[in-house]
Amino acid sequence: MSYILRISLKGSYHVIGRNSGHEDPYYYSMPSFERLSNGDWTVCARQVRTLTDPKGRIKAKRSSDKGKTWIDMTAPTCHDETEFPQNGHLMCHITEIRPNELIAVYVMIYTDEGSPLFHPVTDGMQEACVRITHSHDNGETWEKPKDIDYRIDDLLIPGKPLKLPDGSMGIPCETHDIWDRGYKQPVTAKFVRSINGGSTFDEGFDIASHPYLLYGDARPMHYEDKIWMYFWTYNTRDKKDENVHRAFSDDFGRSWSVPEPVGLSTQITSPALIKDDVIMAVTQDRFSGSPGIKAMLSYDGGIDFDRSSACMIFKAASVPDGQNPFAQFEQFKFGYSTVTAIKGNSFAVCYWHDNGMSTSVSVSIVEIV
């Protein structure tokens, strides 16, 4: 190792939910961040009465001053929330296709308000569909949404759409049982592609498949002319986390390497290339003696991570009493973190977190020095 770098926390900005001294009856979770080419930042988050409430709505915010102030923007789910008010929503991701043109993908839940969102025993969820919509005015208005073209007999839960160097787009997806019906296919991570600029997503390719390992919450990185995908890896049989795994594609998502474990036993891990073989990972450490959202560095391309480099972004006050997120989700104090390059060696980390009364969404800025 020829050099040592340091991660510095430069500041945090409250985006959605209760701030100090203000009550808010809602919980906010599962945020998604996008930096637009005009310099604006956007965040979408799920708004619910409890963390496991299936009747979620989507709250969207925009900042034009690098996170200092935030204003409401039109949620991509606006048409469905009007037309199907009985349904809820899980998460919503926005990606800029080109200046002024955005695509959003989200989950609409065919809501049973008498049951929690997740089955407490299986890794099943209430029945849902994946929807896409486009905006041609930077999110001021949104087209009528439609179901995604690619479908399977199990639930697809999408991540953030990616623009790929060959002009195609792809959405990493995890699969879930529909409540307690049992899987129709093996537990599979999918990559759903579009070859027409996001108009239709109709090509589906397996990233990883296993009888009982759930490869979920995919977080991508471009490195060595490949797409690398990092996964929270959950053992549905033993109800515990395995080490984070990763897989790569060198043909724009059509085929993938066999997933390999990396030296992290945390949950969602979001990678970012710094330079050469230096990778920063933002991780969710739920079960150590010092739980929280942390950033740390790898000097070998993202396999082993230097824990002495860890920078605490959000520190939690307690540890859940079990690793099954479908049963213990109400005990979680933070989650769904992402990392986005901002400028030079500065990165925006978006996440939800406990605020003492409910949960909020914040964006923190870290810098590599």
C-alpha positions in Angstrom: 0.0 0.0 0.0 1.7 3.2 -1.2 -0.7 5.7 0.3 -3.2 6.1 3.1 -6.4 8.1 2.7 -8.9 9.4 5.2 -12.6 9.9 5.1 -13.9 13.1 6.6 -17.5 13.9 7.4 -18.1 17.5 6.1 -21.7 18.0 7.2 -25.2 16.6 7.2 -28.4 18.1 5.8 -31.9 17.2 7.1 -34.2 16.5 4.0 -37.5 14.9 5.0 -39.3 14.4 8.3 -39.0 15.8 11.8 -36.2 18.1 12.6 -35.1 19.1 16.1 -38.0 20.6 18.0 -40.8 19.7 15.4 -43.2 16.8 15.7 -44.1 14.7 12.6 -46.6 11.9 12.7 -44.9 10.1 9.9 -41.9 7.8 9.5 -39.7 8.2 6.4 -37.6 5.4 5.0 -36.1 3.9 1.8 -34.8 7.1 0.3 -33.3 7.5 -3.2 -30.9 10.3 -4.3 -30.1 11.7 -7.7 -27.8 14.5 -8.7 -29.1 16.2 -11.9 -26.9 17.7 -14.6 -28.2 21.2 -13.8 -26.7 20.8 -10.2 -30.0 20.0 -8.4 -30.3 17.2 -6.0 -33.4 15.1 -5.7 -34.6 12.8 -2.9 -37.6 10.5 -2.9 -38.6 8.7 0.3 -41.4 6.5 1.6 -43.9 8.2 4.0 -45.7 5.8 6.5 -47.4 5.9 9.9 -45.2 3.0 11.1 -42.1 1.4 9.5 -44.1 -1.7 8.5 -47.2 0.1 7.4 -48.2 -1.2 3.9 -50.0 2.1 3.0 -47.0 4.1 2.1 -46.9 7.3 0.1 -43.9 8.9 -1.7 -42.5 12.2 -0.6 -40.1 14.0 -3.1 -37.8 16.9 -2.4 -35.4 19.0 -4.5 -32.4 21.2 -3.5 -30.7 23.8 -5.7 -28.1 24.8 -3.2 -26.2 21.6 -2.6 -28.4 20.4 0.3 -28.8 23.5 2.4 -32.5 24.0 1.6 -35.1 21.6 0.2 -38.5 22.2 -1.5 -41.3 19.9 -2.4 -41.3 18.4 -5.9 -43.9 16.4 -7.7 -43.7 12.7 -6.7 -43.4 10.3 -9.6 -46.3 8.3 -8.0 -48.7 11.3 -8.3 -51.0 9.7 -10.9 -51.3 6.3 -9.1 -51.8 7.9 -5.7 -54.8 9.8 -7.2 -56.2 6.9 -9.3 -55.5 4.1 -6.8 -55.7 5.7 -3.4 -56.3 2.3 -1.7 -52.8 1.1 -2.8 -49.5 1.9 -1.1 -45.9 2.4 -2.3 -42.7 0.9 -1.2 -39.8 2.9 -2.7 -39.2 5.2 -5.6 -36.0 5.8 -7.6 -35.3 8.6 -10.0 -32.5 8.5 -12.7 -31.7 11.3 -15.1 -31.6 9.8 -18.7 -30.4 13.1 -20.2 -30.8 16.8 -19.3 -34.4 17.5 -18.3 -35.5 13.9 -18.9 -35.9 11.6 -15.9 -37.2 8.1 -15.4 -38.6 6.8 -12.2 -39.3 3.3 -11.1 -41.3 2.4 -8.0 -43.3 -0.4 -6.3 -47.1 -0.1 -6.0 -48.6 -2.4 -3.3 -52.0 -4.0 -3.6 -52.5 -3.1 0.0 -54.1 -5.1 2.8 -54.2 -2.6 5.6 -55.0 -5.3 8.1 -51.6 -7.0 7.7 -48.0 -5.7 8.0 -46.0 -5.0 4.8 -43.7 -8.0 5.4 -44.8 -11.5 6.5 -43.3 -12.0 10.0 -42.1 -15.6 9.3 -41.4 -15.9 5.5 -39.4 -13.2 3.5 -42.7 -12.6 1.7 -44.3 -9.2 1.1 -47.8 -8.1 0.2 -48.6 -8.5 -3.5 -47.2 -5.6 -5.7 -46.2 -4.5 -9.1 -43.3 -2.5 -10.5 -44.2 0.8 -12.3 -42.2 3.2 -14.5 -42.9 6.8 -15.5 -41.0 9.5 -17.3 -40.6 13.3 -16.9 -39.5 15.6 -19.7 -39.3 18.8 -17.5 -36.9 17.7 -14.7 -39.6 16.3 -12.5 -42.1 19.2 -12.6 -44.6 16.8 -14.2 -44.7 13.1 -14.8 -46.3 10.9 -17.5 -49.0 8.4 -16.7 -47.1 5.3 -15.4 -47.3 1.8 -16.6 -46.3 -1.7 -15.3 -42.8 -2.8 -16.2 -42.7 -5.1 -19.2 -40.6 -7.9 -17.7 -42.5 -9.9 -15.1 -42.1 -13.2 -13.2 -44.4 -15.2 -10.9 -42.6 -13.9 -7.8 -42.3 -10.3 -6.7 -39.7 -8.1 -8.3 -38.4 -5.3 -6.1 -36.3 -2.8 -8.1 -33.3 -0.8 -7.3 -32.1 2.4 -9.0 -32.1 2.4 -12.9 -28.5 2.6 -14.3 -27.3 4.2 -17.5 -24.8 1.9 -19.2 -21.9 2.7 -21.6 -23.5 0.9 -24.6 -26.6 3.2 -24.4 -28.8 0.6 -22.7 -30.3 0.9 -19.2 -30.7 -1.7 -16.4 -32.5 -2.1 -13.2 -31.1 -4.4 -10.5 -34.0 -6.3 -8.8 -34.4 -8.7 -6.0 -37.2 -11.3 -5.8 -39.5 -12.1 -2.9 -42.3 -14.5 -2.1 -45.8 -13.1 -2.4 -46.7 -13.2 1.3 -46.6 -16.9 2.1 -47.3 -18.5 -1.2 -43.8 -19.9 -1.7 -41.3 -19.1 -4.4 -42.2 -20.1 -7.9 -38.6 -19.6 -8.9 -35.4 -19.9 -6.8 -34.4 -16.8 -4.8 -32.9 -14.7 -7.6 -31.3 -11.4 -8.1 -32.3 -10.1 -11.6 -30.9 -7.4 -14.0 -33.8 -6.1 -16.1 -32.6 -4.2 -19.3 -33.9 -1.6 -21.7 -32.4 -1.1 -25.1 -34.6 1.8 -26.1 -33.7 4.5 -23.6 -36.0 3.3 -20.8 -39.2 3.2 -22.8 -39.6 -0.5 -22.2 -37.7 -2.9 -19.8 -38.3 -6.3 -21.2 -35.0 -8.2 -21.0 -34.4 -10.1 -17.7 -31.1 -11.7 -16.8 -30.1 -13.6 -13.6 -27.3 -12.0 -11.6 -27.4 -14.7 -8.9 -29.7 -17.5 -7.8 -29.6 -19.7 -4.7 -32.1 -22.0 -2.9 -32.1 -19.9 0.3 -29.7 -16.9 -0.1 -31.4 -13.6 -0.8 -29.1 -11.3 -2.8 -30.9 -8.0 -2.1 -30.5 -4.2 -2.1 -28.0 -4.2 -5.0 -25.6 -1.2 -5.1 -23.6 -0.8 -8.3 -20.2 0.6 -9.2 -18.3 0.9 -12.5 -14.7 -0.4 -12.1 -12.2 -2.0 -14.5 -14.7 -1.7 -17.4 -17.2 -3.8 -15.5 -20.4 -3.3 -13.6 -19.8 -4.5 -10.1 -22.9 -5.2 -8.0 -22.7 -5.4 -4.2 -25.5 -7.2 -2.3 -26.9 -7.5 1.2 -26.8 -11.3 1.4 -29.5 -12.8 3.7 -29.9 -16.5 4.7 -33.6 -17.1 4.5 -33.2 -20.6 6.0 -31.2 -19.6 9.1 -32.7 -16.1 9.3 -29.3 -14.3 9.5 -27.0 -12.2 7.4 -24.1 -13.7 5.5 -21.1 -11.6 4.4 -21.8 -9.0 1.7 -21.3 -10.5 -1.8 -20.5 -9.0 -5.1 -20.7 -10.0 -8.8 -19.6 -8.3 -12.0 -20.7 -8.1 -15.6 -18.5 -7.2 -18.6 -21.3 -7.4 -21.2 -23.6 -4.6 -19.9 -25.6 -6.9 -17.6 -26.4 -9.9 -19.8 -24.2 -12.3 -17.8 -22.7 -12.1 -14.4 -19.9 -13.7 -12.4 -20.5 -16.1 -9.6 -21.1 -14.0 -6.4 -18.1 -13.8 -4.1 -18.0 -12.7 -0.4 -16.2 -9.6 0.6 -14.7 -8.8 4.0 -17.9 -7.1 5.4 -20.6 -8.8 7.5 -22.8 -5.6 7.5 -26.1 -5.1 5.6 -26.5 -2.8 2.6 -23.1 -1.8 1.2 -22.8 1.0 -1.3 -19.4 1.1 -3.1 -17.7 4.1 -4.8 -14.5 4.2 -6.8 -12.0 6.7 -5.5 -8.9 6.0 -7.7 -6.8 3.1 -8.8 -7.9 0.2 -6.6 -9.2 2.4 -3.7 -12.9 1.8 -3.1 -15.0 3.5 -0.4 -18.0 1.5 1.0 -20.9 3.0 2.9 -22.2 0.2 5.1 -25.0 -0.4 7.6 -23.5 -2.0 10.7 -26.5 -3.0 12.8 -25.2 -5.6 15.2 -21.7 -4.6 16.4 -20.9 -2.8 19.7 -20.9 0.4 17.8 -23.9 0.3 15.4 -24.5 2.9 12.7 -23.9 3.9 9.1 -20.2 4.0 8.4 -17.9 4.7 5.5 -14.6 2.8 5.2 -11.9 2.2 2.6 -10.5 -0.7 0.6 -7.1 -0.7 -1.0 -7.5 -3.9 -3.0 -10.4 -3.2 -5.3 -13.2 -3.7 -2.8 -12.6 -7.1 -1.2 -11.1 -6.3 2.2 -11.8 -3.1 4.1 -9.7 -1.1 6.5 -11.9 -0.8 9.6 -9.4 1.7 11.1 -10.5 4.1 8.3 -14.2 3.9 9.4 -16.0 7.2 9.5 -19.3 7.2 11.5 -22.0 9.0 9.5 -24.9 8.1 11.8 -24.5 6.5 15.2 -27.4 4.4 16.5 -28.3 4.0 20.2 -29.4 0.3 20.1 -29.1 -3.0 18.4 -32.1 -5.0 17.1 -32.7 -8.3 19.1 -32.6 -10.4 15.9 -31.3 -10.3 12.3 -34.6 -11.1 10.5 -35.5 -7.7 9.0 -39.0 -9.0 8.2 -39.7 -9.6 11.9 -37.5 -6.9 13.5 -37.8 -4.0 11.1 -39.7 -1.9 13.7 -36.5 -2.0 15.8 -34.2 -0.7 13.0 -32.9 2.8 13.6 -31.3 3.5 10.2 -31.1 2.1 6.7 -31.2 2.1 2.9 -28.0 4.1 2.5 -26.6 5.1 -0.9 -23.5 7.0 -2.0 -23.3 9.3 -5.0 -20.3 11.2 -6.4 -20.7 15.0 -6.2 -17.5 16.7 -7.2 -13.9 15.5 -7.0 -13.5 13.4 -3.9 -16.8 14.5 -2.3 -19.7 12.1 -2.0 -23.3 12.4 -0.9 -24.6 9.7 1.4 -28.4 9.5 1.6 -30.1 7.4 4.4 -33.0 7.2 6.8 -32.5 7.4 10.5 -34.1 7.5 13.9 -34.9 11.1 15.1 -36.0 10.3 18.7 -39.7 10.2 17.8 -40.0 8.6 14.4 -37.6 8.5 11.4 -36.3 11.1 9.0 -34.1 11.3 5.8 -30.8 13.1 5.7 -27.9 13.6 3.3 -24.4 13.6 4.6 -21.3 14.8 2.7 -18.1 12.9 3.0 -14.8 13.8 1.5 -11.7 11.7 0.9 -8.5 13.5 1.9 
